[in-house]
């Protein structure tokens, strides 16, 4: 079923489920993403929101961040070492992650070729 139609059909359920998520101090896009994850029984949810990731066990959710995806791609040799470093340096410039975290991921990725 198309997600938008499913959402409209279950609006009352969605509102109640969203309020339950809000009780855990999870709001906005993260709350909606978690709700959709639950509704479609998704395998994985990608989020860099630390609050959501700390509380994933309350929702029996499997959440991974963008750095985890990059590292997995490097380990599986789906991204070249040069491109891996380039992307991480771009993330460093953006400033979303600390230099220490970026450095740790670079070191871990370099173990894999």
C-alpha angles and dihedrals in degrees: 000000000000110000095230092053091046090050092051093048092051098040094128091048091046093052092052093044091048091052089053090053090049089059086070091055092254113137144160121014093352092057092047092047091051091048091051090046089056096043096053094035091236121193096224141012120206115213137143091198104123094201092056093045092051090053099042093109090064088062098036087240131155107220127177130181131227092258090054090053092050092048092049090050090051093048090050090047092239091129126044119243092244093051091044091056092043093054092047092049089051089052088050090054091049088054100219092126128043120253089244092057093046091048091050092052091047091052092047091048093050090059086070101063 
